[in-house]
Amino acid sequence: MTDRLAVESVRFRYPSREGATVFDDISLSVATGEVLMLLGPNGTGKSTLLKCMAGLLAPQAGRVTLDGVDLHTLSPSRLARRVGYVPQSSMSTFPFRVRDIVVMGRAPHLHALASPSRADEAIAEQVLHDIGIVHLAHRTCHQISGGEWQMVLIARALAQQPDVLLLDEPTSHLDVGNQVRILGSVRQLGARGLTVVMATHAPDQAFMAADRVAMIKDGRLMAHGTPAGVLTREILGRAYGVEVEVVELKGNIGRRVCAPILRTDGSGWAAPKGPAGPIISGTT
């Protein structure tokens, strides 16, 4: 696989926050058809990094490239045709129909003041079929569940026909069933050749759907590699500050899960053993 999206020695800070650096010297790449999950504690900069990858924020140092081209040399319309971005979910104020919301994803392909063509509507219809929500097409966004709404937002981004899809916490606040449906869709999109980068708070999800994992802590890339190589007891403990066991599920499931350890006396979570300094995983 060839690199589709690359982050090269990127540093970012918000000027309005007294110059505090969100992250520094982050370098990683995502190949065509690969699913990368961004993990790390709250406030470590996962959402901000996704916005830099989407071209919505400009880093103070380094660059983000798409097929070797700096994102900030691309026009907004060209960038929107190449990169789809789904922010953390927020319901629309207006009761648009699901089908119309997905058609809105065709906007980067339209000229100013132009209406969607039959071809645009056909693309939106196909996306609804592909991710299994065509039955929602004529409902308004206020008549569907949180999990269904998240799938609609993903469908809208897919209607752009991007090469890269960026997802910010798409499973947050969803029940287990809807989480599994979202992760299944992510896995299928990668298998079809779409490059996917997804931020999540749940390490278990990487075992379910990711090819690679990037663990970020204190504004630095702590580890980058395969789920099995990064999601170890040592790295998880140092990243989250609690002791975690990685357990192999028995039977035909063929997957691992991460289990935080609670002290037997019920006094709280067990702290990780050993030094708390960052480590770098050389796994591939």
ZAMARGU-4260 file (C-alpha; in steps of 0.2 Angstrom, whole numbers, plus 5000, padded with zeros to 4 digits):
<rodrens>
0) 5000/5000/5000 | 5006/5018/4996 | 5004/5032/5008 | 4989/5043/5005 | 4989/5055/5020
5) 5005/5060/5029 | 5008/5071/5044 | 5026/5078/5044 | 5033/5085/5060 | 5017/5095/5064
10) 5016/5107/5079 | 5000/5116/5083 | 4994/5128/5096 | 4979/5139/5098 | 4984/5158/5098
15) 4969/5162/5110 | 4975/5150/5123 | 4991/5159/5128 | 5001/5150/5116 | 5000/5133/5124
20) 5005/5119/5112 | 4992/5106/5109 | 5004/5094/5101 | 5022/5095/5094 | 5033/5085/5082
25) 5019/5073/5077 | 5023/5062/5061 | 5013/5048/5055 | 5006/5042/5038 | 4991/5032/5032
30) 4991/5021/5017 | 4978/5019/5004 | 4964/5008/5011 | 4971/5008/5028 | 4961/5012/5044
35) 4971/5021/5057 | 4964/5025/5075 | 4970/5039/5085 | 4970/5035/5104 | 4975/5044/5120
40) 4968/5053/5136 | 4956/5067/5135 | 4963/5084/5130 | 4978/5076/5121 | 4974/5084/5104
45) 4966/5070/5094 | 4951/5081/5088 | 4964/5095/5084 | 4975/5084/5074 | 4960/5078/5064
50) 4956/5096/5060 | 4974/5098/5054 | 4972/5082/5043 | 4956/5090/5036 | 4964/5106/5031
55) 4953/5116/5043 | 4967/5121/5054 | 4985/5126/5049 | 4999/5120/5059 | 5013/5132/5065
60) 5026/5120/5060 | 5027/5105/5048 | 5014/5100/5036 | 5000/5088/5031 | 5001/5080/5013
65) 4988/5071/5002 | 4997/5060/4989 | 5013/5071/4993 | 5004/5088/4990 | 5003/5100/5005
70) 4984/5102/5009 | 4985/5121/5010 | 4990/5122/4992 | 4974/5114/4987 | 4958/5125/4984
75) 4944/5122/4997 | 4933/5114/4984 | 4947/5102/4978 | 4951/5098/4996 | 4933/5094/5000
80) 4932/5082/4985 | 4947/5073/4992 | 4944/5073/5011 | 4928/5070/5020 | 4927/5075/5038
85) 4914/5070/5051 | 4915/5080/5067 | 4908/5075/5084 | 4890/5073/5082 | 4878/5087/5084
90) 4860/5086/5078 | 4854/5098/5064 | 4843/5113/5070 | 4832/5111/5055 | 4821/5095/5051
95) 4830/5090/5035 | 4826/5073/5027 | 4840/5061/5028 | 4840/5059/5009 | 4843/5078/5007
100) 4856/5079/5020 | 4866/5065/5011 | 4864/5075/4994 | 4872/5090/5003 | 4888/5080/5002
105) 4888/5083/4984 | 4891/5102/4986 | 4910/5101/4983 | 4906/5095/4965 | 4893/5108/4961
110) 4896/5126/4954 | 4890/5141/4964 | 4871/5142/4964 | 4869/5125/4955 | 4856/5112/4960
115) 4861/5094/4962 | 4858/5084/4946 | 4850/5067/4944 | 4868/5060/4944 | 4871/5068/4961
120) 4855/5061/4968 | 4859/5044/4961 | 4876/5044/4970 | 4868/5049/4987 | 4855/5035/4984
125) 4869/5023/4981 | 4878/5028/4997 | 4862/5026/5007 | 4861/5008/5001 | 4879/5004/5003
130) 4879/5008/5022 | 4862/5001/5025 | 4851/5016/5029 | 4841/5018/5014 | 4826/5014/5024
135) 4829/5031/5033 | 4829/5041/5017 | 4812/5050/5019 | 4813/5052/5038 | 4818/5069/5045
140) 4834/5070/5055 | 4823/5073/5071 | 4814/5056/5068 | 4830/5045/5070 | 4841/5039/5084
145) 4858/5045/5088 | 4866/5030/5080 | 4856/5032/5064 | 4861/5051/5064 | 4879/5046/5065
150) 4877/5035/5050 | 4869/5049/5041 | 4884/5060/5044 | 4895/5047/5038 | 4884/5045/5022
155) 4885/5063/5019 | 4904/5063/5019 | 4904/5047/5008 | 4893/5056/4995 | 4908/5068/4993
160) 4917/5053/4985 | 4933/5057/4995 | 4949/5047/4995 | 4951/5050/5014 | 4938/5049/5028
165) 4941/5057/5045 | 4930/5053/5059 | 4930/5061/5076 | 4923/5050/5090 | 4909/5043/5079
170) 4904/5030/5092 | 4903/5042/5107 | 4886/5041/5116 | 4880/5026/5106 | 4874/5009/5113
175) 4884/4994/5109 | 4874/4989/5094 | 4876/5005/5085 | 4895/5005/5090 | 4897/4989/5081
180) 4887/4994/5066 | 4898/5010/5064 | 4914/5000/5067 | 4908/4987/5054 | 4905/5001/5041
185) 4923/5008/5045 | 4931/4991/5042 | 4921/4989/5026 | 4926/5006/5019 | 4944/5002/5022
190) 4942/4985/5013 | 4935/4995/4998 | 4951/5006/4997 | 4945/5021/5007 | 4958/5028/5019
195) 4950/5031/5036 | 4957/5040/5051 | 4946/5039/5067 | 4948/5046/5084 | 4941/5036/5098
200) 4942/5034/5117 | 4940/5016/5117 | 4956/5005/5114 | 4945/4990/5111 | 4938/4997/5095
205) 4956/4997/5087 | 4956/4978/5089 | 4939/4977/5080 | 4942/4989/5065 | 4960/4996/5064
210) 4975/4992/5054 | 4986/5003/5064 | 4985/5014/5080 | 4993/5030/5085 | 4994/5033/5104
215) 4995/5052/5108 | 4999/5058/5126 | 5005/5075/5132 | 5006/5082/5115 | 5018/5069/5108
220) 5016/5053/5098 | 5019/5040/5111 | 5017/5024/5100 | 5012/5020/5082 | 5010/5003/5075
225) 4998/4988/5074 | 4985/4986/5087 | 4993/4971/5094 | 5010/4980/5095 | 5003/4997/5103
230) 4989/4991/5114 | 5000/4982/5127 | 4998/4982/5145 | 5014/4993/5147 | 5009/5006/5134
235) 4990/5007/5139 | 4995/5009/5158 | 5007/5023/5154 | 4995/5032/5142 | 4980/5031/5154
240) 4987/5030/5171 | 4979/5014/5176 | 4984/4996/5175 | 4976/4987/5160 | 4976/4969/5155
245) 4975/4964/5137 | 4964/4948/5136 | 4963/4936/5122 | 4945/4931/5119 | 4942/4912/5119
250) 4933/4902/5105 | 4931/4908/5087 | 4930/4927/5091 | 4949/4929/5087 | 4950/4946/5096
255) 4958/4955/5111 | 4950/4966/5124 | 4957/4979/5136 | 4952/4977/5154 | 4956/4990/5167
260) 4961/4982/5184 | 4951/4987/5199 | 4959/4984/5216 | 4952/4970/5226 | 4948/4980/5241
265) 4937/4992/5230 | 4948/5007/5234 | 4950/5012/5216 | 4959/5008/5200 | 4977/5000/5200
270) 4991/5012/5195 | 5003/5006/5182 | 5019/4999/5187 | 5036/5006/5182 | 5041/5024/5176
275) 5028/5035/5168 | 5039/5042/5154 | 5033/5040/5136 | 5039/5026/5125 | 5039/5023/5106
280) 5034/5007/5098 | 5043/5002/5083 | 5030/4990/5078 | 5024/4989/5060
</rodrens>
